[in-house]
């Protein structure tokens, strides 16, 4: 049963889902907003708040052709709004103070080295870096757990990365992910979670979600995803490249609450539980007389049927009653008892 451990939190089989509030760049470079996101994530019950460490010139060419959900190129947006390393240090200290785990995604090897130097406890790897095996191998050598998203990738490509990380001795997880912003529901393919569990037994499997609501996260939790990652934003009115795929913190509270209830409800034992027993007594059906039955009469189907409560002879035993002889007079519309029947 595969698990990984980040700080003192075990993640994987037999553990509650590890719920990541992905703050991304929805703070718009404002530290007050970023700290409020940390506080709200803690209040909502998330395990972790995650941000992103961007060094734009390390991760992309300035004129790289790319799609964007925002009104300026991503390179320019990151130059304006990305957090500095000193700000990440401040946020990490604040998270420790309020009692929520801080994680961060490095978008380049240099960013990973910088995060390692400030003491980050694990690395979240975005889908765009999932196939960058040289970078992943270098990050793995830092010896910290890795959570790797798998959007835009084929099972073959994920398998190649899996083999490289296993060979590197990494402690890692994969998250099923779809890199559409927001995605078509028919493209989400939650059944891939089970396929990944089977194909990649040395990895913890989770789900990173870009839908604008909660349904697929609930379903992923029910399907056994051990990590749930969801983009968060203080207000849906805030502009930004991730606004359309983010939920607010009221929805994050509902998400955490729903997942914890799904986990409580996900056992496999079928039994008569304590709180069912009283209901069982009145709700089940027993055999009753449909008319008066005289002593010595042979009981036929027309004389009996089933009614509540379930405190008499169970209705399932009706076949054992038909053909028996009444040992005494039986009134109409009463529960039959075994002592009413002759041997």
Buried (B, 14 or more C-beta within 10 A) or exposed (E): EBBBBBEEBBBBEEBBBBBBBBBBBBBBBBBEBBBBBBBBBBEBBBBBBBBBBBBBEEBBEEEEEEEEEBEEBBBEBBBEBBBEBEBBBBBBEBBEEEEBBBBBBBBBBBBBEBBBEBEBBBBBBBBBBBBBBEBBBBBBEBEBBBBBBBBBBEBEBBBBBBEBBBEBEBBBBBBBBBBBBBBEEEEBEBEBBBBBBEBBEEBBBBBBBBBBEBEBBBBBBBBBBBBBBBBBBBEEEBEBBBBBBBBBBEBBBBBBEBBBEBBEEEEEEEEEEEEEEEEEEEEBBBBBBEEBBEEEBEBEEEBBEBBBEBEBBBBEEBEEBBEBEBBEEBEEEBBBBEEBBEE
